[in-house]
Each structure stands twice: as C-alpha cells, then as structure tokens.
Amino acid sequence: MGNVIVDPCFAPPSTEGVVVCAANPATGDPGFALRLTKPLPGDVVTPSSTAEPWLLRLADGQVCTPFTGTVPEVGTEEARWSCADASSPGSAGLVTTIDRGTTWTVQWYPAAEGHSPAHPSPPTVPARRIPVADVWE
C-alpha cells in the first residue's frame, strides 16, 4: 500500500488477529482485511464525548471522510472532512464545521478553497450550508 494512513480499522468480534480497514458503508465498500503481527491491546478506551463523525453523507449525495495527517484550512478554519460525489465529477469539497441542530448541516466549501496552514488566505466564495443525510460515528 505504500505510505498511507488507513483509519479507522475495525476488529470484527468473530475474527482474531485480523482487522478490517477502509470500509465505507456510504459507498458499500467492504474494505480489506489486515492481518495483525501481534494482538491488539486489551485495554478499552472510553469514547470521547466530543468525538467527530467518521463519515458523513450530505443531502446532495457527497460522501465526506475525515482528513488524516496534514489538515488543510479554509480561511482560518480547519477543513476536517473531504467530500466527493462519485456520480458528479468536480464536486469535491471541504467541510469545516458541523452544526448539530435539529437537522445537522455542514459548512461546505469547494476543494479549491483549501490551503496550507502556512499560507493563510480568506475564502473567495461563501460557505454553503448543506444538510447531512447520514452520519456514521
């Protein structure tokens, strides 16, 4: 696979010594099995009350996955998710924030608005508010 971060991976309860990585329930991708070289740690981490969603499907069909590694910014805000719609080329975008009101919405920008934190620049277009259709946490 090369130098790639694949996160999260899941440990199926019925299979010891294997985790499933890169699964995507929004697209139906089952991911791949990764054989472990040693057992997973036995301690269980208590989930954070401020945990962010793992995947988002927006009302317009885009599927948004979290960034790993270096995170781009839009203006001075981190773009936490990268979004794309396989059926609509050129629809890539960035989500900076989620409003968890009665109906969740995201603040979405075209991908071209993203920049390195070392080179800040204000957005050239206003954010779109797009409703969230599905959330995986």
Secondary structure, 3 states (H helix, E strand, C coil): CCCCCCCCEECCCCCCCEEEECCECCCCECCEEEECCCCCCCCCCCCCCCCCCCEEEECCCCEEEECCCCCCEECCEECCEEEECCCCCCCCEEEEEEECCCCCEEEEEEHHHCECCCCCCCCCCCCEEEEEEEEEC
